[in-house]
């Protein structure tokens, strides 16, 4: 086995990841491996705002895929895919807001049986930070149909339930290191940040032989991405934008700390005043007289 390393674009960057999945054949291979279902048709629906390099207007990266998946019952599924490189206090509410907009969107329907049906949703989150309680690199949150006694229901999926609830897949990028136990973990090795070039965070150094032949098109696409000037420039912009966000987060945290300290001082003074009033009331004064004496 070859020990030579190859440089690829770091797909944790939005620009590199979008470049990777702009190729429909590769997007099918990537998503089919992630969700564990064969995608026979894939329509790419970018929902992210344009990256404006001149004005450094970069937003959090999102991609939607309207995927026709080979299921026993047929049908389609909307795959929502998001990457979050850094952890911010507003993450969860932002995810919820976006998810809610997808449930509410009139575009997320398909025609079957002569009528429009709601697209079932699968959300996939790539997190650049670890969760609090589990270190598993891949977490599948899959619903179950249970009766009132907790027994599994063998009946087919219900359109009503599938339209109003959804499964999720969470990938914890920091915990991908040296995890190659199955196809999905092998594929996700392209996100392993322990392979990051110490001189260039935009690239990873990998060994191509570590990846099965079927994933070689993905590797070749990321090799090509690292030499694309536009991709490199967008990654530079992302670094600047992320640094701005982190500075803002630190400023907010510092202001919150100052406010909390001032509130604690106010609460302490209020408690001291209350105790002083109670002490004077114990001598026979009314609360008003006690307060007037203290103020005077």
C-alpha positions, 0 to 999 in steps of 0.5 A: 500500500502506498504511503504517499500523501495527496492534498485535497481541499478541506471539505469542512469549508463551504466553498470546497464542499459545494464544489464537491457536490456540484457534480451530480454523480458525486453528490449521488454517491456521497448522499447515498452513502451518508443516508444508507439508501440508493438515490436513483435521481437527485435534484440539487436545490441550493438555498445559500445566498451567493458568496460575495467576495468583494463585500465579504458577505458569507452566510452559514452554508446550507444545501437542499437536495430533492432526492428520489430514493429507491424505497420499497414503497417508492416516493421522494424525500427532501434531504437538508444538509448543513455544515457548522464549522464553529459553535455559536450560542444561536446555533440551535435556534437557527437550525430550528428556524431553517427547519421550520421554513422547510416544513412551511415551504410550498416548494417541498411537495411532489406529485403522486397518485394524482395529487400533491404530497408533502416531501418527507424530510431528512436532516443531516448536520455536519458539526465542527464541534463535539456534542456534550454527551456522546463521542460517536462520530455518526449519530442516526436519530431514527423514528419508530412506530410504537403502539401504546404498550411500546411494541413496534408496529409492523405496518407500512409508513403513514403519509400523515406521520412521515409528513410531520416528523423526520429523521436526522443524521449528525456527524461530529467531525472532531470524532472522525479521527481514525474511524474507518469501520464501515462505508460511511466512516470510510467516506467521512475520512475526507473530513478528518481534521487531524489530517489538516495541513499545518501550514494550510487549513484549507487542505488535508493530506490524505492517502488515496489508498485508504479509500475504497475504489468507489470513493475515488471520484470524490477524492479526485474532485477534492484534488481538483478543488484545491487548485481552483482559484475561486474555491481558494478565494472563497475559503479565505473569505470564510476564514475572515467571516468566521473570525468576525463571528467569533470576535462578535461572540466574544464581545457579546459574552463579555458584555453578558458577563458585565451585565451579570456582575452588575445585576449581582451587585444590585441584588446584593444591595437590595438584600442589604437594604431589605435586611436593614429595613427589617431590623428597624421595623423590629424596633417599632418603626413602620416600613415607610419610617424605616426606609425614610430613616435609611434614605435620610 
